[in-house]
């Protein structure tokens, strides 16, 4: 893996970010497709960071039991059997 990838990941997690929910699609009682958008600025670099995420969340006992990430909303919907 190129060494720059680690730096990108660190910069993202060290950024001052704001995230908001774009969509929440229930799949039965214990799963949901979650589409979110995050935006921020690197604390050290000042670089703007933006990410759109599509995930399937599973819930257990009122808490998040797992999260599976997808590149696009369509991939998450297909994995959930909704498309």
Z-matrix of the N, CA and C atoms (Angstrom, degrees):
N
C 1 1.443
C 2 1.535 1 108.28
N 3 1.326 2 117.42 1 136.18
C 4 1.462 3 119.74 2 178.33
C 5 1.527 4 111.07 3 -61.49
N 6 1.338 5 118.35 4 138.89
C 7 1.464 6 121.14 5 -178.03
C 8 1.527 7 113.36 6 -61.03
N 9 1.309 8 117.50 7 -24.44
C 10 1.467 9 120.61 8 179.05
C 11 1.512 10 113.25 9 -65.03
N 12 1.335 11 117.56 10 -25.65
C 13 1.466 12 120.33 11 -179.51
C 14 1.522 13 111.29 12 -62.52
N 15 1.323 14 116.44 13 -40.04
C 16 1.471 15 119.97 14 178.34
C 17 1.525 16 110.26 15 -62.12
N 18 1.309 17 116.70 16 -41.89
C 19 1.467 18 120.79 17 -179.99
C 20 1.527 19 111.00 18 -63.21
N 21 1.321 20 116.40 19 -39.89
C 22 1.471 21 120.29 20 178.88
C 23 1.525 22 109.70 21 -63.53
N 24 1.328 23 117.10 22 -45.64
C 25 1.462 24 120.99 23 179.96
C 26 1.523 25 110.91 24 -62.61
N 27 1.319 26 117.10 25 -43.11
C 28 1.461 27 120.44 26 178.95
C 29 1.525 28 111.16 27 -63.96
N 30 1.324 29 116.77 28 -42.15
C 31 1.462 30 120.32 29 179.58
C 32 1.519 31 110.77 30 -62.02
N 33 1.333 32 117.07 31 -39.64
C 34 1.462 33 119.92 32 -179.45
C 35 1.528 34 110.36 33 -64.49
N 36 1.320 35 116.28 34 -44.12
C 37 1.459 36 119.55 35 -176.53
C 38 1.522 37 112.83 36 -77.89
N 39 1.323 38 117.96 37 -15.83
C 40 1.456 39 121.06 38 176.50
C 41 1.529 40 111.79 39 -95.27
N 42 1.310 41 117.22 40 -1.33
C 43 1.464 42 121.09 41 -177.15
C 44 1.525 43 111.00 42 -78.75
N 45 1.323 44 114.79 43 152.71
C 46 1.461 45 120.88 44 169.90
C 47 1.519 46 105.40 45 -81.41
N 48 1.326 47 116.47 46 108.73
C 49 1.461 48 120.10 47 -173.82
C 50 1.521 49 111.96 48 -119.13
N 51 1.315 50 113.45 49 155.68
C 52 1.455 51 123.11 50 171.21
C 53 1.515 52 106.15 51 -124.27
N 54 1.318 53 116.07 52 135.93
C 55 1.466 54 120.19 53 179.32
C 56 1.520 55 108.82 54 -127.52
N 57 1.321 56 115.33 55 145.50
C 58 1.458 57 119.23 56 175.96
C 59 1.515 58 109.40 57 -139.96
N 60 1.305 59 113.67 58 152.81
C 61 1.453 60 122.64 59 -178.52
C 62 1.517 61 109.24 60 -84.89
N 63 1.324 62 116.81 61 125.22
C 64 1.461 63 120.85 62 177.67
C 65 1.516 64 110.98 63 -94.72
N 66 1.338 65 116.78 64 -32.62
C 67 1.465 66 119.90 65 -179.62
C 68 1.519 67 109.40 66 -159.20
N 69 1.316 68 116.24 67 147.71
C 70 1.462 69 123.93 68 177.32
C 71 1.519 70 106.07 69 -138.98
N 72 1.332 71 116.19 70 108.83
C 73 1.468 72 121.63 71 -175.68
C 74 1.520 73 108.46 72 -113.84
N 75 1.320 74 116.36 73 111.35
C 76 1.460 75 121.06 74 -178.86
C 77 1.520 76 111.33 75 -68.51
N 78 1.333 77 115.14 76 138.47
C 79 1.461 78 123.02 77 175.20
C 80 1.524 79 105.41 78 -123.41
N 81 1.303 80 116.62 79 90.29
C 82 1.457 81 119.19 80 -176.67
C 83 1.521 82 110.72 81 69.86
N 84 1.346 83 116.05 82 -156.52
C 85 1.459 84 121.16 83 -175.59
C 86 1.521 85 114.27 84 -89.18
N 87 1.345 86 117.71 85 -15.41
C 88 1.457 87 117.50 86 -170.24
C 89 1.523 88 115.44 87 -129.19
N 90 1.334 89 117.89 88 11.01
C 91 1.465 90 119.93 89 178.73
C 92 1.513 91 109.70 90 -144.16
N 93 1.348 92 115.55 91 157.75
C 94 1.457 93 120.73 92 176.86
C 95 1.524 94 109.46 93 -154.69
N 96 1.332 95 115.10 94 147.62
C 97 1.459 96 120.81 95 169.02
C 98 1.525 97 105.48 96 -87.51
N 99 1.329 98 116.22 97 125.67
C 100 1.458 99 122.34 98 -178.82
C 101 1.527 100 107.38 99 -116.96
N 102 1.316 101 115.48 100 123.77
C 103 1.468 102 121.20 101 176.81
C 104 1.526 103 106.39 102 -114.21
N 105 1.333 104 115.73 103 121.07
C 106 1.461 105 120.44 104 -175.22
C 107 1.518 106 110.80 105 -131.07
N 108 1.313 107 114.83 106 163.75
C 109 1.460 108 122.98 107 -179.75
C 110 1.524 109 106.83 108 -134.35
N 111 1.312 110 116.92 109 130.13
C 112 1.468 111 122.13 110 178.25
C 113 1.519 112 108.96 111 -123.52
N 114 1.319 113 115.29 112 144.23
C 115 1.455 114 120.47 113 178.74
C 116 1.521 115 107.84 114 -146.68
N 117 1.324 116 116.55 115 142.01
C 118 1.449 117 118.81 116 179.85
C 119 1.513 118 112.37 117 -166.17
N 120 1.340 119 114.49 118 -175.29
C 121 1.453 120 122.21 119 179.53
C 122 1.523 121 107.61 120 -132.71
N 123 1.326 122 116.11 121 129.95
C 124 1.464 123 120.93 122 178.51
C 125 1.520 124 110.78 123 -60.16
N 126 1.326 125 116.50 124 130.63
C 127 1.469 126 120.81 125 -177.97
C 128 1.520 127 112.36 126 -61.96
N 129 1.321 128 116.40 127 -40.93
C 130 1.477 129 119.54 128 -177.78
C 131 1.522 130 111.84 129 -90.85
N 132 1.334 131 115.61 130 -42.35
C 133 1.465 132 119.72 131 -172.36
C 134 1.519 133 113.54 132 -86.16
N 135 1.333 134 116.89 133 -27.25
C 136 1.458 135 120.17 134 -174.76
C 137 1.518 136 112.95 135 76.30
N 138 1.334 137 116.75 136 5.70
C 139 1.454 138 121.82 137 -178.75
C 140 1.529 139 109.83 138 -75.32
N 141 1.337 140 115.63 139 134.31
C 142 1.463 141 120.08 140 176.03
C 143 1.526 142 109.64 141 -74.60
N 144 1.315 143 115.01 142 137.52
C 145 1.464 144 121.81 143 -179.38
C 146 1.519 145 107.42 144 -125.37
N 147 1.337 146 115.75 145 135.16
C 148 1.455 147 120.09 146 178.21
C 149 1.516 148 108.96 147 -141.46
N 150 1.327 149 115.89 148 138.46
C 151 1.458 150 119.84 149 -178.56
C 152 1.520 151 109.89 150 -146.09
N 153 1.317 152 114.73 151 136.87
C 154 1.459 153 121.49 152 170.82
C 155 1.519 154 105.98 153 -108.10
N 156 1.312 155 116.87 154 132.81
C 157 1.454 156 119.94 155 -178.26
C 158 1.516 157 112.00 156 -128.17
N 159 1.308 158 115.55 157 142.18
C 160 1.458 159 122.32 158 173.97
C 161 1.514 160 106.94 159 -126.14
N 162 1.309 161 115.27 160 129.16
C 163 1.457 162 120.43 161 -172.19
C 164 1.518 163 110.19 162 -142.25
N 165 1.311 164 115.44 163 159.35
C 166 1.466 165 120.53 164 166.10
C 167 1.521 166 106.23 165 -112.49
N 168 1.316 167 115.15 166 121.20
C 169 1.458 168 121.52 167 177.81
C 170 1.517 169 108.54 168 -100.72
N 171 1.318 170 116.65 169 138.46
C 172 1.468 171 120.93 170 170.86
C 173 1.523 172 107.39 171 -111.51
N 174 1.319 173 115.74 172 144.67
C 175 1.455 174 121.81 173 -176.58
C 176 1.525 175 109.92 174 -118.69
N 177 1.318 176 115.29 175 143.89
C 178 1.461 177 121.57 176 177.83
C 179 1.523 178 107.91 177 -143.68
N 180 1.304 179 116.09 178 124.54
C 181 1.473 180 121.48 179 178.73
C 182 1.524 181 112.16 180 53.86
N 183 1.334 182 116.47 181 40.45
C 184 1.452 183 121.02 182 176.62
C 185 1.519 184 115.20 183 76.43
N 186 1.336 185 117.67 184 9.83
C 187 1.455 186 121.31 185 179.07
C 188 1.523 187 109.67 186 -129.10
N 189 1.322 188 115.83 187 162.86
C 190 1.459 189 120.36 188 178.09
C 191 1.524 190 108.28 189 -71.17
N 192 1.341 191 115.90 190 122.76
C 193 1.455 192 121.27 191 179.89
C 194 1.520 193 112.70 192 -96.77
N 195 1.333 194 116.78 193 -20.96
C 196 1.457 195 120.64 194 179.75
C 197 1.518 196 111.00 195 -176.71
N 198 1.317 197 115.41 196 156.23
C 199 1.465 198 122.02 197 178.13
C 200 1.516 199 107.95 198 -136.76
N 201 1.336 200 116.07 199 128.18
C 202 1.454 201 122.04 200 174.98
C 203 1.523 202 107.91 201 -113.22
N 204 1.315 203 117.19 202 125.69
C 205 1.467 204 122.85 203 -176.25
C 206 1.526 205 111.17 204 -91.15
N 207 1.330 206 115.60 205 145.88
C 208 1.464 207 122.74 206 176.49
C 209 1.515 208 108.93 207 -132.96
N 210 1.314 209 116.50 208 153.02
C 211 1.469 210 120.52 209 -178.68
C 212 1.517 211 112.24 210 -71.24
N 213 1.340 212 116.85 211 -33.23
C 214 1.461 213 119.62 212 -176.99
C 215 1.526 214 110.59 213 -135.82
N 216 1.314 215 114.27 214 162.12
C 217 1.474 216 120.96 215 175.66
C 218 1.532 217 109.80 216 -59.76
N 219 1.328 218 116.56 217 -42.94
C 220 1.457 219 121.19 218 -178.68
C 221 1.531 220 111.24 219 -60.64
N 222 1.331 221 118.13 220 -41.39
C 223 1.467 222 120.73 221 178.84
C 224 1.533 223 110.69 222 -63.48
N 225 1.325 224 116.98 223 -40.29
C 226 1.468 225 120.16 224 178.78
C 227 1.526 226 110.11 225 -66.26
N 228 1.318 227 117.21 226 -42.84
C 229 1.468 228 120.35 227 179.12
C 230 1.531 229 111.29 228 -63.96
N 231 1.332 230 116.77 229 -40.19
C 232 1.465 231 120.54 230 177.71
C 233 1.523 232 110.63 231 -64.93
N 234 1.328 233 117.50 232 -43.26
C 235 1.469 234 120.92 233 179.66
C 236 1.530 235 110.93 234 -63.16
N 237 1.322 236 116.06 235 -30.52
C 238 1.467 237 120.97 236 179.72
C 239 1.525 238 111.98 237 -82.61
N 240 1.347 239 116.64 238 -5.87
C 241 1.465 240 120.38 239 -178.63
C 242 1.515 241 113.14 240 77.57
N 243 1.338 242 116.64 241 21.93
C 244 1.466 243 120.89 242 -178.45
C 245 1.520 244 113.17 243 -100.24
N 246 1.330 245 116.85 244 -4.48
C 247 1.470 246 119.89 245 178.42
C 248 1.491 247 110.41 246 -142.20
